[in-house]
Amino acid sequence: MQMISKMTEKRKAIIIGAGPTGLAAALRLHQQTDIEVTLYELRSEPTTLGGAIGILPNGLRLLHRLGVYEKAVARGFSSSNMTLHSLQGNIVAQQDYVGWAREKTGFGYLRIKRTDLVDVLLEAVQQMNIPIHFNTRLTTIEESDLSVKVVFEDGSTDTADMLIGCDGIHSFVRRTYVDPEKTLEYSGMSGLGSLIPTSALSPTTTDQVTGLDVTLTEDGMLAVNPCTANKGELFCFFSKEAALPESGGGRDGWEVHRKEEVDGFKSTLLRSLENARGEWGTALREIVNNISVVKFYPVYRLPLGGIWSKGRCVLVGDAAHAMSPHAGQGVSMGLEDVFLLSRLLEDHKRSLDEVFDKYDHIRRPRVNEIFKLAAQNAEVRRKSSAWGLWFKELKVSVGMCLAWALGMEKTGLRQAHLVYDIDAVELA
Ligand SMILES: Cc1cc2nc3c(=O)[nH]c(=O)nc-3n(C[C@H](O)[C@H](O)[C@H](O)COP(=O)(O)OP(=O)(O)OC[C@H]3O[C@@H](n4cnc5c(N)ncnc54)[C@H](O)[C@@H]3O)c2cc1C
């Protein structure tokens, strides 16, 4: 059984990775426990990853409890209006897609640039004077009965009572220490995304984007969503299938494919939109014509199962359970992990073994549920024939009409997972 070194001494935790999960873990442990935290981040600056992410009510509620919600809202775009457009220029369906969950939780939907979210969390970490070291790549983890020691590439070391691996999908902590057997799987799906300043667009086009505006094409799903509070930037992303390169899923294989996807992004999309009609068709072509920097992400995930802790080390966020992004829950899953872990660590009497066992036991079913939901949501993004596309749109439209006619929207249909509150889960 892993005991904390000396009960009278302050406990110490090392957090590896300063993405959304690592920063949130540092904040929550600082707020809720007596644990001294130090963060280590591989990159030389907070983040260079682009794009914008959507955060749903279960995650926003936790950002609120971290004390960063207002600042996040001041940067991102809050609207849960979802419009499904057809290429014929009609509106197939329109709804407030978290209406029921908002009533229950008081939180809606926020689309925020990843850099802004990380900035807001980092600012809070710095305000709490939590030490954070950039440019530090973890290279070795060693454990003894009383502590865990980490060694970084520059030769520096640190020792603590526990190590929290928040180092993302390619987690070093997982690969080399906690669960080396686990391998990533390619989901068959990919995402292409770009940030577009609305100053480059006509007011008519900007006005038409009211929230998450989605258009299905035969090749995949095209979505546009403002991602800054003043609607100064739109995030345009295209979810679609992409075959594994013939040379395999290694870095080189994807590098060639990435270049082809990025180079062809605009022309392929414009071809799909050639016959798009109406004001929406014109708006989409204008938006796509203004795309300049494109990022391509082949979507990998960790198959369900696997080990989340070993000795004094535990995996949290994407490091433990990276899933496809199609449920919009990646960040929220990391936040839920962090809140539970922190609550479990609050009680000094629990050994680390007990904490990590309970963490695993409580989180597994929730993670499995959301993983499956994300996989299901990917289906609508798959390639289809013209008839297939017509059928998909019909299904969405009829489904929404029926739900409305039968009053199912009022029962929280498809929204129950958004009101889940990790702090309300019994620990006993
Ligand atoms: C295309 C796409 C779209 C997405 N859309 C959404 C969305 O709309 N909503 C949503 O909630 N989620 C979305 N996600 C998922 C979301 O981005 C992740 O779930 C989230 O970033 C996970 O946060 P994390 O902190 O666990 O990991 P990461 O964000 O990967 O952060 C890990 C950090 O650890 C650092 N690190 C790695 N190795 C080391 C090391 N050896 N030493 C020190 N530091 C290290 C990295 O540099 C990084 O800063 C999307 C993902 C993709 C790919």
The ligand as an ORCA input file, in Angstrom:
! r2SCAN-3c Opt
* xyz 0 1
  C      -9.740     17.848    -34.068
  C     -10.078     17.870    -32.601
  C     -11.192     18.562    -32.160
  C     -11.524     18.562    -30.808
  N     -12.643     19.227    -30.403
  C     -12.974     19.232    -29.097
  C     -14.127     19.938    -28.650
  O     -14.841     20.576    -29.417
  N     -14.417     19.911    -27.321
  C     -13.637     19.231    -26.422
  O     -13.939     19.248    -25.209
  N     -12.540     18.565    -26.832
  C     -12.207     18.544    -28.133
  N     -11.104     17.855    -28.539
  C     -10.349     17.075    -27.554
  C      -9.495     17.965    -26.662
  O      -8.630     18.753    -27.451
  C      -8.698     17.092    -25.702
  O      -9.560     16.174    -25.059
  C      -8.000     17.950    -24.660
  O      -7.092     18.827    -25.264
  C      -7.283     17.050    -23.665
  O      -6.584     17.846    -22.759
  P      -5.333     17.249    -21.989
  O      -4.801     18.366    -21.170
  O      -5.702     15.976    -21.337
  O      -4.272     16.866    -23.126
  P      -3.523     17.859    -24.158
  O      -4.403     18.965    -24.531
  O      -2.983     16.987    -25.237
  O      -2.324     18.442    -23.301
  C      -1.229     17.628    -22.934
  C      -0.056     18.530    -22.595
  O       1.034     17.721    -22.128
  C       2.237     18.162    -22.720
  N       3.197     17.032    -22.752
  C       3.158     15.950    -23.555
  N       4.186     15.116    -23.284
  C       4.915     15.696    -22.284
  C       6.109     15.335    -21.587
  N       6.778     14.197    -21.843
  N       6.580     16.184    -20.634
  C       5.929     17.333    -20.336
  N       4.785     17.724    -20.984
  C       4.275     16.922    -21.935
  C       1.810     18.637    -24.104
  O       2.756     19.522    -24.659
  C       0.461     19.304    -23.800
  O       0.603     20.664    -23.454
  C     -10.724     17.860    -29.877
  C      -9.590     17.179    -30.316
  C      -9.264     17.173    -31.657
  C      -8.038     16.429    -32.111
*
